[in-house]
Amino acid sequence: MNWSALADRCLAGDLPTRDAARAVLHAPADELLGLLDAAFRVRRAYWGRRVSLHVLENAKMGACPEDCGFCSQSSKHASPSGEAPMKSVDDLVAGARRAHAARAKRYCMVTATRGPSQRDLDTICAAAEQIKSEMDIELCASLGILTEAKAKRLVDSGVDRFNHNLETSERHYDQIVSTHTWRDRVETVQIAKKAGMDTCCGGIVGLGETEDDLLDLAFALRDLDVDSVPVNFLDAREGTPLAGSPLVEPGYALRALCMFRFVHPRTDLRVAGGREITLRALQAFALFPANSIFTQGYLTTPGASVTADHQMIRDAGFELELASGEAVPADPEAMTHVKFPATISALRVIQPR
């Protein structure tokens, strides 16, 4: 495969076939740098050298009635992630202030639940209204399954984007989750889009899926025409059905990111959970296909600090994109004064190598 020619076709509007996407996943190790360069040409055409930071806030932790096999917050699993009630409006606003100080473009409030209760929705909406009145930051919510009425309330309160991942292919989904269907997730994404929110929808690599499952996911997201695709890599949690699953190999993780970039050339592509433990010393290479990252952890697991991520972005020659659209330099020195609370961390499984 001529990777440069593949990039040319993507930039000309000729999106890759399934066979071309599969070829990306099979790129030889000797061609990885050429593949990354081709993916970067596509990324640069739409996003330049800008990187947007996203900060997650675990607004309501644990005791989730769903049985997602990868999640330590499910009440169905013997996972030590802990449990905490819905945070207050003041706590959520304080989290947004920290994210803004970290020069994040987006702040995402997340609840572990099947769908938002009226009380939880009241809290999220009140926090969103106050955050929007106080600072220039984009807001995302990830609250489970939505109704049209609840989606409208989120829009009216100032929430810009809704996250609801498909996680894997429709074929593989019932091997991972039994308490709701893949189609339930598709319908929620469609409800969020219809209400006027941007849609953030991706998945997890490493759930025991086949190569075809991963390709199905990428093309299903293209059919849904989502605005943002977060690509996670499984960091298996003790007590979950997927405990002991192997880490995704770093080269394959990078090839998967490149595949998602070619299939979604214009989309906000995020390297998400599992970035640090999967890519390790190769993390900066993920910035060539992806244009955004989560910083400061992932709900129940710690990640790279905002200082470390600013340093990585600066060292790799990229810059930050703010909610205003302004591009500013990464500034690791300034980030040493931004204090985030410690992430409550589930116990890590010793991963087979």
Buried (B, 14 or more C-beta within 10 A) or exposed (E): BEBEEBBBBBBEEEBBEEEBBBBBBEBEEEBBEBBBBBBBBBBBEBBEBBBBBBBBBBBBBBBBEBBBBBBBBBEBBEBBBBEBEBBEBEBBBBBBBBBBBBBBBBBBBBBBBBBBBEEBBBBBBBBBBBBBEEBEBBBBBBBBBBEEEBBBBBBEBBBBBBBBBBBBBBEBBEBBBEEBEBEBBBBBBBBBBEBEBBBBBBBBBBBBBEEEBBBBBBBBBBEBEBBBBBBBBBBBBBBBBBBEBEBBEBBBBBBBBBBBBBBBBEBBBBBBBBBBBBBEEBBBBBBBBBBBBBBBBBBBBBBBBBBBBBBBBBEBEBBBBBBEEEBEEBBBEBBEEBEBEEBBBBEEBEBEE
